[in-house]
Amino acid sequence: MTRADNTRLSLSAAIASVSVALVLIVLKIWALSETGSLAIAATLADSALDLLVSAAGLAAIAYAAKPPDRDHAFGHSSAEDLAALGQALFLIGVSAGLVVLAVRRFLSSEPVELSAESFGITIMAVSIALTGALVIWQRYVAARTGNRVVAADSLHYVADLLPNLGAVLALWVSARFGITGLDSLVALIAAGVLSFGALKILRGAWDALMDRHADQDLVGEIEQIIAAYPGILGHHDMRTRTSGSRVFLDFHVEIDGTLSLHDAHEIAAGLKRRIIADYPQVDILIHKDPA
C-alpha cells in the first residue's frame, strides 16, 4: 500500500467517524426532546465529545499529509492542542451540568415521569448499531494502515457503547416498572466517564503545549531501532516533544569517523526512513557525530 493509499483510507475512517457522530447527535437531540431522559442527555453529551475527538483525529490525519510551509516550519499541529484544551474545558462543564440535573431529580419530592420510552429505545438501538458498524470499519482501516489515530478513535467508540446500553436499560425499566431513578443514576455514571475522558484530553493538550517529552514506551521502541541499525555505533542527547498528533525527535548518532560524509549521511538517512516506516507520525532530526 502506498502512502497516498494509506492516507486516503485513514481519511475515509476519520470522515466516517465525524459523520456518524453528527448523525448520532441529531438522533439523540430528537430522542431527548421526546423522552426527557437524562440518560439520553448523557449519551448526547458523550456524542458531542465523540464529534470533537473525531474532528481532531480528522484534522490530525489531514495535517499529517500536509507538508510544513514557510511560516510554519514544524507544521500546524499545535492548533489541535489549543482546540482540544478548549473542548475539554467545555465538556467538563457539560458533565457538571449533568450532575446538577441528576442530583436535583434525585432530591425532587415529585418523581419525574419519562415519556415515549419505546421511541427512545429505538433511537438508542439505532445509535448502538451505527457505532458498532463504525468500530468494525475503523478496526479494518487500523489493521491495514497502522494508523494510531484511527485505532485510538476506535477504542473510544467501543467505550461509548456502555452509556448507550445504560440509556436503553433506564428507558426499559421506566417503561416496564415505572422506575425513573435509574435514569438519573445512569446520567451520573455517564457524567463521570465523560469527565474522565475530558480530563485525559485536557492533560494531553496541556502537556503538548508545554513541550512535555513524548511517550517513553514509544521513545524506547525507537531507541531499540537506532541501536540495532547497521553503521550506528551509539546515540545520545535524545530530545523529544509532541505537538498535536506529531512527535518530534532530535538526537545524535555516532558513526565511524573514517567514513566519507556521503556514506555517513546515507546511514543516517536510512535510519530515518526505517523509523518513519514504523512510526509515520514522527518528525526526526539526526545529528551525526564521529564515534
Disulfide bonds with the S-S distance in Angstrom:
none
